[in-house]
């Protein structure tokens, strides 16, 4: 494939610019999937648009046999915030000093462009490749993640359509492209705790029951508890209190309720049910009157080894000269919905230093290398 002498003319950069220019703030897609779908259809993909409520999803597949190599990603982006704080308008993609600026440049329209161009190149070179290539794209990854990838996976599972290998284009890299590959993620379990007391006047505490005073020792125990030791792939489970609230705003009123928001980021050494039971035991030991609303944001997943990890390490090494670090650190991704189906899942994408920030940007050189890495993965696994 001919590479232009001017990197800004590279087809992956041009496609990334076209995607960034579409103001696809969650859950809007703003025509991104139509653009991607038209190009996929032109190289032999069957397209299936799956719309659930306010979310647009695209399932595209070339081939009917296994194994199935899937690129997964999202066209939605977070809001730009105060636009005048940006160096360049967030939805007017701008190239400056070797960087492509714009909301979604790194998270993750750059990756989508690299996936698509890599696939077009691969199909042109190997039109009779083995197995199938698929794209799973949603407009609800940055939002509540209800009507996006989880619903698509439910649909695929209902018809026994399985993904063998999945590459999620989340910005996994830290300092340079491919230095970190995510081969798993911690689980995320959130809780909204309400501790009940009796409201009253601060001057008459014997006529009230202060839930803040009663809950404080229990919260100290929760914060100090060692939940597990982690393992070779995961750090120990973390418990963090993110918000507390009580009272009416008046300084002379003992509150009747105390609200506490908390979150577990947990390893495969613990389960959500085990963590819940241990929280209940601590609260019960302090004789609290309470209620908890739980939200399981995602189970931990791990692709410790296998064909996909081996191919990814080889592709990164080939194009950068360095082997990547395999990591499970960071937040969650849509990989948590795909891995439970039995798929091998990794995340490989741009440097994440500017994601969700003002002046989000990605290196032009990195996007070109990422395209080559994705094409190399296809070649290793489907030839």
Beta strands, then each sheet from edge to edge (+ up, - down):
strand 1: 46-52
strand 2: 55-62
strand 3: 68-74
strand 4: 94-96
strand 5: 99-101
strand 6: 132-138
strand 7: 165-168
strand 8: 180-182
strand 9: 184-185
strand 10: 187-196
strand 11: 200-201
strand 12: 238-246
strand 13: 253-254
strand 14: 257-266
strand 15: 290-298
strand 16: 301-302
strand 17: 325-327
strand 18: 344-347
strand 19: 361-363
sheet 1: 1+ 2- 6+ 3+ 7+ 18+
sheet 2: 4+ 5- 19+
sheet 3: 8+ 17+
sheet 4: 9+ 16-
sheet 5: 12+ 14- 10+ 15-
sheet 6: 11+ 13-
end
